[in-house]
Amino acid sequence: MARRTAVVTGGTAGVGRATVRELAAQGWDVAVLARGRAGLDAAVADVEAAGRRGLAVVCDVADHAAVDAAAERVESELGPVGAWVNVAFVGSLARFWDTTPEEYRRMTEVTYLGQVNGTRAALRHMRPRDAGVVVNVGSALSHRGIPLQSAYCGAKHAVKGFTESVRVELKAEGSRVRVCQVMLPGLNTPQFDWNLTRMEHHPQPVAPIFQPETAGRAIAFLAAHPRRMMWVGVSTAYTILGERVAPWLVEAYLARTGIDGQQVAKDLPRHGSNVFEARDEHADRGAHGAFDDRGLSSDPWSAVSMRRGALGAAAAGVGAAVGALALLRRR
């Protein structure tokens, strides 16, 4: 089987780490781009444990020159990049007016421009070959902003618009390079142990909480079976659809529940904010956060979505059989 090479930004923890493991399990060689040395080493060890080649690249995705150099290194050491997955972000749990301009700029540069830089670097190599897949990781919050995460929500909205624009440009030139998006729900990742916070209690994901492997499976599926967009989690579906149908109702609900619902009054570990410096430089944080007791390991919504071709074929088969039986009865 021909070798396949993937790049995952932010691949040392959370969704990125789960995606690295899933891609390696599905036969991809994987390059991991991130800031933390311990996390990078552990992620590459995961890839090698799956029998694939791994490459660790220390890289701040907000630095476009560093991302370009990382892409060159991956192409040289692992081979042509077939899939590039933009996961890296930094976030906060704080009211807008309690966030400094410097913090806001940094979160936007990593979460939004990090995906712009990754997409640009990937397309520089993919477009001349007329092959490859870029997966930009979005969120239900790409469609509906929530309180205490204005920088993150703004960046994810920007990623959505940027991705749509680039996809149309590629289509207009007849390119076979695919640019996809995946929209994620609340996930049990280390994000909530190291995001910037100025709230009274420990940050927590918006319920229902899914394990990061549900996202990793969907992202790896898109890398091999690209499509325009994929939703993970029924909560993502009802958030996006609810915003389309009754945005005023969603807004009223979030105003009433959104602030307390993102905090938990428990003594849980905190590693400090990772906005300006990595928090897995000296210790690997892995894929999971502090909410394993509440994390859902399966997601019927995306499971059905990944099998829609087979389900469609089955439905067509059933329809054809019913039509044949009806024709026989008429005869």
C-alpha positions as CSV (number, residue, x, y, z in Angstrom):
1,M,0.0,0.0,0.0
2,A,1.3,3.4,-0.9
3,R,2.4,5.6,2.0
4,R,0.1,8.4,3.1
5,T,1.3,11.4,5.0
6,A,-0.8,13.6,7.2
7,V,0.0,16.8,9.2
8,V,-1.9,17.6,12.4
9,T,-1.4,21.1,14.0
10,G,-2.0,21.1,17.7
11,G,-1.6,17.4,17.7
12,T,-0.1,17.0,21.1
13,A,-3.4,17.2,23.2
14,G,-7.1,16.9,23.0
15,V,-8.8,16.5,19.6
16,G,-5.4,16.9,17.9
17,R,-3.9,14.0,19.9
18,A,-6.9,11.8,19.3
19,T,-6.7,12.6,15.5
20,V,-3.0,11.7,15.4
21,R,-3.7,8.3,17.0
22,E,-6.7,7.6,14.7
23,L,-4.8,8.6,11.5
24,A,-1.8,6.4,12.5
25,A,-4.2,3.5,13.3
26,Q,-5.6,3.9,9.7
27,G,-2.2,3.7,8.1
28,W,-1.1,7.3,7.8
29,D,2.4,8.6,8.6
30,V,1.8,11.6,10.8
31,A,3.7,14.9,11.4
32,V,2.7,16.7,14.5
33,L,3.1,20.5,14.8
34,A,2.8,22.1,18.2
35,R,4.8,24.0,20.8
36,G,5.3,21.6,23.7
37,R,8.2,19.2,23.5
38,A,6.9,16.6,25.9
39,G,3.6,16.5,24.1
40,L,5.3,16.2,20.7
41,D,7.5,13.4,21.8
42,A,4.6,11.5,23.3
43,A,2.4,12.0,20.2
44,V,5.1,10.7,17.9
45,A,5.6,7.7,20.2
46,D,1.8,7.0,19.6
47,V,2.3,7.1,15.9
48,E,5.3,4.8,16.0
49,A,3.5,2.4,18.3
50,A,0.9,2.0,15.5
51,G,3.7,1.0,13.2
52,R,3.8,4.2,11.3
53,R,6.4,7.0,10.9
54,G,6.0,10.1,13.0
55,L,7.7,13.5,12.9
56,A,7.7,16.1,15.7
57,V,8.0,19.7,14.6
58,V,8.1,22.5,17.2
59,C,6.0,25.2,15.6
60,D,3.8,28.2,16.6
61,V,1.0,28.2,14.0
62,A,0.6,31.9,14.4
63,D,3.9,32.3,12.7
64,H,3.3,31.8,9.0
65,A,7.0,31.5,8.1
66,A,7.4,28.7,10.8
67,V,4.4,26.9,9.3
68,D,5.8,27.1,5.8
69,A,9.1,25.8,7.0
70,A,7.4,22.9,8.8
71,A,5.5,21.9,5.6
72,E,8.8,21.9,3.7
73,R,10.4,19.6,6.4
74,V,7.4,17.2,6.3
75,E,7.5,16.9,2.6
76,S,11.3,16.3,2.7
77,E,11.3,13.7,5.6
78,L,7.9,12.0,5.3
79,G,6.9,12.6,1.7
80,P,4.0,14.4,0.0
81,V,1.3,15.6,2.3
82,G,-2.0,14.0,1.5
83,A,-4.0,15.4,4.4
84,W,-3.5,18.6,6.5
85,V,-5.6,18.9,9.6
86,N,-5.8,22.3,11.3
87,V,-6.7,21.8,15.0
88,A,-4.5,24.1,17.0
89,F,-6.1,26.9,19.1
90,V,-5.9,28.7,22.4
91,G,-9.0,30.0,24.3
92,S,-10.3,31.6,27.4
93,L,-13.3,31.6,29.8
94,A,-13.7,35.3,30.5
95,R,-16.0,38.2,29.7
96,F,-15.0,40.3,26.7
97,W,-14.2,43.4,28.8
98,D,-12.0,41.3,31.2
99,T,-9.8,40.2,28.3
100,T,-6.8,42.4,27.4
101,P,-6.2,43.4,23.8
102,E,-2.9,41.4,23.8
103,E,-4.8,38.2,24.9
104,Y,-7.5,38.8,22.4
105,R,-5.0,39.3,19.6
106,R,-3.1,36.2,20.5
107,M,-6.1,33.9,20.7
108,T,-7.3,35.2,17.3
109,E,-3.8,34.7,15.7
110,V,-3.6,31.1,16.9
111,T,-7.2,30.0,16.5
112,Y,-8.0,31.8,13.2
113,L,-4.7,32.8,11.5
114,G,-3.2,29.4,12.5
115,Q,-5.7,27.7,10.2
116,V,-5.1,30.3,7.5
117,N,-1.4,29.7,7.7
118,G,-1.8,25.9,7.7
119,T,-4.2,26.0,4.8
120,R,-1.8,28.2,2.8
121,A,1.2,25.9,3.5
122,A,-0.8,22.8,2.5
123,L,-2.1,24.4,-0.7
124,R,1.3,25.5,-1.8
125,H,2.2,21.8,-2.1
126,M,-1.2,20.3,-2.9
127,R,-2.3,22.6,-5.8
128,P,0.6,21.8,-8.1
129,R,-0.1,18.0,-7.6
130,D,-3.8,18.6,-7.9
131,A,-4.4,16.3,-5.0
132,G,-4.8,16.5,-1.2
133,V,-7.3,17.2,1.6
134,V,-7.3,20.0,4.1
135,V,-9.6,19.6,7.2
136,N,-10.3,22.8,9.1
137,V,-11.7,22.1,12.6
138,G,-14.6,24.2,13.5
139,S,-17.3,24.0,16.2
140,A,-21.0,24.4,16.9
141,L,-19.7,27.8,18.0
142,S,-18.7,28.6,14.4
143,H,-22.4,29.2,14.0
144,R,-23.6,30.4,17.4
145,G,-21.5,32.6,19.7
146,I,-21.8,31.9,23.5
147,P,-20.8,34.0,26.5
148,L,-17.3,34.0,28.0
149,Q,-15.7,32.8,24.7
150,S,-16.0,35.7,22.4
151,A,-12.4,35.4,21.0
152,Y,-12.8,31.7,20.3
153,C,-16.3,32.1,18.8
154,G,-15.1,35.0,16.6
155,A,-12.1,33.1,15.4
156,K,-14.2,30.0,14.6
157,H,-16.8,32.1,12.7
158,A,-13.8,33.5,10.7
159,V,-12.5,30.0,10.0
160,K,-15.9,29.0,8.6
161,G,-16.1,32.0,6.2
162,F,-12.4,31.7,5.2
163,T,-12.9,28.0,4.4
164,E,-16.0,28.5,2.3
165,S,-14.2,31.2,0.3
166,V,-11.1,29.1,-0.4
167,R,-13.2,26.1,-1.3
168,V,-15.1,28.1,-4.0
169,E,-11.8,29.4,-5.4
170,L,-10.4,25.9,-5.7
171,K,-13.7,24.8,-7.4
172,A,-13.5,27.7,-9.8
173,E,-10.1,26.6,-11.1
174,G,-11.2,23.0,-11.4
175,S,-8.9,21.8,-8.7
176,R,-9.3,18.3,-7.2
177,V,-7.8,19.5,-3.8
178,R,-10.6,19.3,-1.2
179,V,-11.1,21.7,1.7
180,C,-13.4,20.3,4.4
181,Q,-14.8,21.4,7.7
182,V,-15.8,19.5,10.8
183,M,-18.1,21.0,13.4
184,L,-17.5,19.8,17.0
185,P,-19.5,19.7,20.3
186,G,-18.2,20.1,23.8
187,L,-15.3,17.7,24.4
188,N,-13.4,16.3,27.3
189,T,-10.0,17.7,26.5
190,P,-7.1,19.4,28.4
191,Q,-8.4,22.7,27.0
192,F,-10.4,23.3,30.2
193,D,-7.3,22.6,32.4
194,W,-5.1,25.2,30.7
195,N,-7.3,27.9,29.0
196,L,-7.1,31.4,30.3
197,T,-9.8,32.0,32.9
198,R,-11.1,34.8,35.0
199,M,-14.1,33.1,36.4
200,E,-14.8,31.9,39.9
201,H,-15.0,28.2,39.2
202,H,-13.2,25.6,37.1
203,P,-14.0,25.8,33.3
204,Q,-16.0,22.9,31.9
205,P,-17.3,21.9,28.4
206,V,-20.9,22.7,27.5
207,A,-22.9,19.5,28.0
208,P,-23.3,16.9,26.6
209,I,-19.6,16.2,26.8
210,F,-18.0,13.9,24.2
211,Q,-14.7,12.1,24.4
212,P,-12.1,13.5,21.9
213,E,-11.9,10.2,20.0
214,T,-15.4,10.9,18.6
215,A,-13.9,14.0,16.9
216,G,-10.7,12.1,15.9
217,R,-12.7,9.4,14.1
218,A,-14.7,12.0,12.1
219,I,-11.6,14.0,11.2
220,A,-9.7,10.9,10.0
221,F,-12.8,9.9,8.0
222,L,-12.8,13.3,6.2
223,A,-9.1,12.9,5.4
224,A,-9.9,9.7,3.5
225,H,-13.4,10.6,2.4
226,P,-13.6,14.3,1.9
227,R,-16.8,16.2,1.9
228,R,-17.8,19.8,2.3
229,M,-18.8,19.6,6.0
230,M,-19.5,17.2,8.8
231,W,-21.2,17.6,12.2
232,V,-20.1,15.7,15.3
233,G,-22.6,15.3,18.1
234,V,-26.4,15.8,18.2
235,S,-25.7,18.9,20.3
236,T,-23.8,20.4,17.4
237,A,-26.8,19.6,15.2
238,Y,-29.4,21.2,17.5
239,T,-27.2,24.2,18.1
240,I,-26.7,25.0,14.4
241,L,-30.3,24.2,13.5
242,G,-31.7,26.1,16.4
243,E,-29.7,29.1,15.4
244,R,-31.2,28.9,11.9
245,V,-34.7,28.5,13.1
246,A,-35.0,30.6,16.3
247,P,-31.9,32.5,17.1
248,W,-33.7,34.7,19.6
249,L,-34.7,31.7,21.6
250,V,-31.1,30.3,21.6
251,E,-29.8,33.7,22.7
252,A,-32.3,33.9,25.6
253,Y,-31.4,30.4,26.7
254,L,-27.7,31.1,26.6
255,A,-28.1,34.3,28.6
256,R,-29.9,32.4,31.3
257,T,-27.6,29.3,31.4
258,G,-24.5,29.9,29.4
259,I,-22.3,31.4,32.1
260,D,-22.9,29.0,35.0
261,G,-23.1,26.0,32.5
262,Q,-19.4,26.6,31.6
263,Q,-18.2,26.3,35.2
264,V,-18.1,23.6,37.8
265,A,-17.5,24.1,41.5
266,K,-14.9,21.3,41.9
267,D,-11.3,21.2,42.8
268,L,-9.9,20.1,39.5
269,P,-6.3,20.4,38.2
270,R,-5.2,23.6,36.5
271,H,-1.9,23.9,34.5
272,G,-2.0,27.6,33.9
273,S,-2.9,29.5,30.8
274,N,-1.5,28.2,27.5
275,V,-2.3,31.3,25.5
276,F,1.3,32.6,25.4
277,E,3.3,29.5,26.4
278,A,2.9,25.8,26.0
279,R,1.7,23.8,29.0
280,D,2.9,20.4,27.7
281,E,6.6,21.4,27.4
282,H,7.7,19.3,30.3
283,A,4.7,16.9,30.9
284,D,2.5,15.2,28.3
285,R,-1.2,16.1,28.9
286,G,-2.7,13.5,26.5
287,A,-6.0,13.6,24.8
288,H,-8.4,13.6,27.7
289,G,-9.3,16.3,30.2
290,A,-10.8,16.1,33.7
291,F,-14.3,14.9,32.7
292,D,-13.9,11.3,31.9
293,D,-16.8,10.4,34.2
294,R,-19.1,12.4,32.0
295,G,-17.6,11.9,28.6
296,L,-19.6,10.1,25.9
297,S,-17.5,7.6,23.9
298,S,-19.9,7.2,21.0
299,D,-21.7,9.6,18.7
300,P,-24.6,8.1,16.7
301,W,-25.0,11.4,14.7
302,S,-21.5,11.2,13.1
303,A,-21.6,7.4,13.0
304,V,-24.6,7.6,10.7
305,S,-23.0,10.5,8.7
306,M,-19.9,8.4,8.0
307,R,-22.1,5.6,6.7
308,R,-24.5,7.7,4.7
309,G,-23.3,6.1,1.5
310,A,-24.1,2.6,2.7
311,L,-27.4,3.7,4.2
312,G,-28.3,5.5,1.0
313,A,-27.6,2.4,-1.0
314,A,-29.6,0.3,1.4
315,A,-32.5,2.7,1.2
316,A,-32.3,2.7,-2.6
317,G,-32.3,-1.1,-2.6
318,V,-35.3,-1.3,-0.3
319,G,-37.1,1.3,-2.6
320,A,-36.3,-0.7,-5.7
321,A,-37.5,-4.0,-4.1
322,V,-40.8,-2.3,-3.0
323,G,-41.2,-0.8,-6.4
324,A,-40.7,-4.3,-8.0
325,L,-43.2,-5.9,-5.7
326,A,-45.7,-3.2,-6.4
327,L,-45.2,-3.7,-10.2
328,L,-45.7,-7.5,-9.8
329,R,-48.9,-7.0,-7.8
330,R,-50.3,-4.7,-10.5
331,R,-49.5,-7.3,-13.1
